[in-house]
Amino acid sequence: MRDLFEICGECRHLSDAQVVYRITNSEKASKEVERMLVQEDKVTIEDICQKLTPARRDMALAVVELYRRLSERKVNAEIIRSSKDIYRVMTPCMHDLKIEECWSIFLNQSNRIIRKQRISVGGLTATQVDIRVIMAEALKCNATAMILCHNHPSGSCRPSNDDNRLTESLRQASIVMNIRLLDHLVYTDGDYFSYADEGRL
């Protein structure tokens, strides 16, 4: 059996169409995907997988999900030192989302990540966040600090009035529970807004 790293090394040197052909074994599918990559600005892995047969699509999506989880494990061992660290850590979870999601990152005394937790899932323009849920999760994992992060699918990282009210409510709750709120990050693909960097925490 050929070594997996040898196969991966070969694939790095292939064109997009050739890589897709390796997955699909279909000249038609590889040409369709190559055309998508050239003509469309934002093509997701899910868009590409729609061109596969059902069995190959399920396998490809499972491999992608496994890769995301392995990537998350690597960043989960990191120490958060800046808003850039938060953005990088949350990219595997929040990149290219079509709806709003809110996540919390819980940290220990050294600002090392204990775990990340999705708090809520919403629609195109909003998601409901319950402060009590966040604080309960923080207590469960014995966090001494936390970070809130949610995305704006619109691409604008400017915080809304609701974002401001949520940040202030969570800040007050964190003071009562003696759990530091380090930042609230508004995530977009390619940019972000940090309440901490703007001096608003």
C-alpha angles and dihedrals in degrees: 000000000000119000113260093224090053091055092046090050091054092049093055089067096049126096120249091259092049092051091050089048089055088056100040104027083215126120090199094054093046091053092048092051092046089053091050091052092051099042104036126065099209114033115168128206087247090058090052093046090056087071091060129087113265094256094047091043092055091048094047093049090048090053091048091050091049090050090051091051092049089049090051092052090056095051093040089071091058130106115236109232103156146005088267089061090052092050092050093046093050097044095087089054102039109028115121096358114164095203134041119270130178121212135181127210114207119204140186128233091282092053090250113148115257093180145320120239131192106226103183145353121213142162137284096296109020148017127200115240124193112206090206091060091053094048092046091053091047091054092047092060096037092242119179093190138023143189128208120213131177133166135233109213089194090073094240113120094192108122119239127226088258089054090052093050092048091051093050093047092050091046091055092046091049091053091053092049094041092237113135117236101211100179149336111220124198103206128207130164102274101003144041145192119229120199089199094052090050092051093244098128 
